[in-house]
């Protein structure tokens, strides 16, 4: 079955160009020209990846991303005409996975789509695998519970609201408990070398995780900073 790409773009010429090239690569393509339509289609068909333009009429791409992230973990590649650092930061905060700045080549876009889908598959395979003698799909560290079946994190009795990359990062750290992981290693495993950001992205997500799972984020006990290297998860 072909993977589904949802294109959210209001420029007709770009819609058609993207659709043509993605269909040539074997993807099934759906198109939305505005934010509300994109949200409706995303909920209905659950695409494998979303290409989301920031500058949309009415509801912009950031708001579309926020709405989709309330219910879905689908990879989102944002398309922007501006190469602004603030755009990247806001995009991360609302749950985008990567950026591509216009104008871009179709070869680069196709490569980015393939890489993002490939990473999602690899991450899901890794975080979803458990030893044969331990079929449980939960990981628990004192009052912190990661439920892989429900894609849910609980702290005590409270269910934590997690952005997709926060969840992936927490589970990756948990699966490598006690190991020192460099920022570059984490970036490669969860974002890929083709990601357009840098290792500060990891620091930002670590900070967000600490604010949610640490009793004192300024004095963390679960996610330890290894000075000059990276991080170590202690549970």
HELIX and SHEET records of a PDB file:
HELIX    1   1 UNK A   12  UNK A   24  1                                  13    
HELIX    2   2 UNK A   35  UNK A   45  1                                  11    
HELIX    3   3 UNK A   61  UNK A   69  1                                   9    
HELIX    4   4 UNK A   85  UNK A   94  1                                  10    
HELIX    5   5 UNK A  106  UNK A  128  1                                  23    
HELIX    6   6 UNK A  164  UNK A  175  1                                  12    
HELIX    7   7 UNK A  183  UNK A  190  1                                   8    
HELIX    8   8 UNK A  200  UNK A  213  1                                  14    
HELIX    9   9 UNK A  217  UNK A  219  5                                   3    
SHEET    1   A 5 UNK A  28  UNK A  32  0                                        
SHEET    2   A 5 UNK A   4  UNK A   8  1                                        
SHEET    3   A 5 UNK A  49  UNK A  53  1                                        
SHEET    4   A 5 UNK A  75  UNK A  80  1                                        
SHEET    5   A 5 UNK A  98  UNK A 101  1                                        
SHEET    1   B 4 UNK A 138  UNK A 141  0                                        
SHEET    2   B 4 UNK A 144  UNK A 147 -1                                        
SHEET    3   B 4 UNK A 152  UNK A 155 -1                                        
SHEET    4   B 4 UNK A 158  UNK A 160 -1                                        
SHEET    1   C 3 UNK A 180  UNK A 182  0                                        
SHEET    2   C 3 UNK A 230  UNK A 233 -1                                        
SHEET    3   C 3 UNK A 223  UNK A 226 -1                                        
END                                                                             
